[in-house]
Amino acid sequence: MVKKLVHWYLTAVVSISIFCTQRIHGEVDIDALLPTGYRKGQRPNAEGPAVEVRVGIYVNSFGNIEEAQMEYKMYGYFRQYWNDNRLVGRSNQTIVLNGDDISKVWKPDPFCYNARDSTLSKGDHDINSMMSIDPNGDIIYSRMTIIVAECNMELHDFPMDTQKCSLKFSSYTYNENLIKLSWVKGTPATVAAKSLAQFYFKKLETRKYVEQYELGNYSVVEVEFYFSRRLGYFLIQVYAPDIFIVMLSWIVFWMDRNDMGNRMALGITTILTIMFLMGSINAAMPRVSYPKALDWYLMISFALVFLALIECTFVFVLLKKKQKKKKQKTEIKSKKCPPLERVLWVNENSCPRKRDSKTNWSEETRDLIETSPGNGKQKSIIAHLSLQELNNKTDTHKQMTETHEHDDDKGIDCTVDNLAKGLFPLIFLGFNILYWSLYLKLLE
């Protein structure tokens, strides 16, 4: 008899343990849990006040924030808390449901206002979800959520910008008189991964409010995420190459002013490189109608490179004008006094010119008298100078040539080049000081 009692006792304990374990893990018959006449499409307190639904969100990570599409992706868990008085006392243990069993219980119908794609509308059998029901009717409903949401970005300070991206949740069916949404107390929103490829997560803010529509007023909860852009990528890929390109354009100021071809080639090459940088960066950006901070930097750099090219052209024009004037002066002097020979024109009827007895005609002196053909009315006498006098004239010609070469370093063209050597670096340095002092404050 005792053995039978012990056997029945052990059997009852094991059965109760298995039954309770099944109930805890949601393996009980959900239809038996629900009261008679329970309607999953009818909210709790159908004839009473609005259901208080508290909301919490846990962000596991963020996807890429796309400037071109003005969107970002969020991976996390969306949690809702409410009380269903129809389930009070239906069980003395907390029951956990999942899968299709969740669909048999009433739950809010939240949706994300600014979502372009979301798993909130998917069934519980298609995504990881869980619902726990306490004996007092308190319900916790959590589900994994992936949301691709719109994010209207302001890119005036790009790439030193801070972006604010939000998620707005509300009930699709029930207005404020039926459901009131609010954030859970304590920590309503949490972000686990705070480091992205191109951004730092800075902070989040939550708020709730009511929006008015033609169909009524709807309760809204909103969370705002603040992201600060990483500058390292743009320093390496854009700013540093741009600085070197601008500095490269200054080499033309030290090149030979007569070498116009190479000076122009270097200037055009630097201009095309700056344009390539501008095009490659803006290709991945939205076509906004205002200049960004990076655009200002590249445009000023482009202007400096272009002005360097204009300076080369201006100096070349000044140099050619100076050389033309020197050539004209040289031709006038040559006509007045040829450097290597003296030409005397005499009329046939005039008295012949007597050689000065004081003139020292050495044996090296060669006289040649040529009579010009024609009517014989005019004769030309070409008296070649002595070798000593010829050498003196040659030395004088060399001195004049050296003087002309020395004059090439004294004209307005040379002054413009020397001025550009100092002015262009100073302008670029001043611009960088102003630019970085202004925009780096935004990163603090």
Stockholm file with secondary structure:
# STOCKHOLM 1.0

chainA/1-444         MVKKLVHWYLTAVVSISIFCTQRIHGEVDIDALLPTGYRKGQRPNAEGPAVEVRVGIYVNSFGNIEEAQMEYKMYGYFRQYWNDNRLVGRSNQTIVLNGDDISKVWKPDPFCYNARDSTLSKGDHDINSMMSIDPNGDIIYSRMTIIVAECNMELHDFPMDTQKCSLKFSSYTYNENLIKLSWVKGTPATVAAKSLAQFYFKKLETRKYVEQYELGNYSVVEVEFYFSRRLGYFLIQVYAPDIFIVMLSWIVFWMDRNDMGNRMALGITTILTIMFLMGSINAAMPRVSYPKALDWYLMISFALVFLALIECTFVFVLLKKKQKKKKQKTEIKSKKCPPLERVLWVNENSCPRKRDSKTNWSEETRDLIETSPGNGKQKSIIAHLSLQELNNKTDTHKQMTETHEHDDDKGIDCTVDNLAKGLFPLIFLGFNILYWSLYLKLLE
#=GR chainA/1-444 SS CHHHHHHHHHHHHHHHHHHHHHHHTTCSCHHHHSCTTCCTTSCSSTTSSCEEEEEEEEEEEECCCBTTTTEEEEEEEEEEEEECGGGTTSCSSCEEECGGGGGGSCCCCEEETTEEEESTTSCGGGSCEEEEECTTSEEEEEEEEEEEEECCCCCTTTTSCEEEEEEEEEESSCCTTTEEEEECSSCSEEESCCBCSSEEEEEEEEEEEEEEETTEEEEEEEEEEEEEECCHHHIIIIIHHHHHHHHHHGGGGGSCTTCHHHHHHHHHHHHHHHHHHHHHHHTTSCCCSSCCHHHHHHHHHHHHHHHHHHHHHHHHHHHHHHHHHHHHHHHHHHHHSCSSCEEEEEETTSCCCCCCTTSCCCTTCCEEEECCSSSSSEEEEEECCCHHHHHHHHHHHHHHHHHHHHHTTTSHHHHHHHHHHHHHHHHHHHHHHHHHHHHGGGGC
#=GC SS_cons         CHHHHHHHHHHHHHHHHHHHHHHHTTCSCHHHHSCTTCCTTSCSSTTSSCEEEEEEEEEEEECCCBTTTTEEEEEEEEEEEEECGGGTTSCSSCEEECGGGGGGSCCCCEEETTEEEESTTSCGGGSCEEEEECTTSEEEEEEEEEEEEECCCCCTTTTSCEEEEEEEEEESSCCTTTEEEEECSSCSEEESCCBCSSEEEEEEEEEEEEEEETTEEEEEEEEEEEEEECCHHHIIIIIHHHHHHHHHHGGGGGSCTTCHHHHHHHHHHHHHHHHHHHHHHHTTSCCCSSCCHHHHHHHHHHHHHHHHHHHHHHHHHHHHHHHHHHHHHHHHHHHHSCSSCEEEEEETTSCCCCCCTTSCCCTTCCEEEECCSSSSSEEEEEECCCHHHHHHHHHHHHHHHHHHHHHTTTSHHHHHHHHHHHHHHHHHHHHHHHHHHHHGGGGC
//
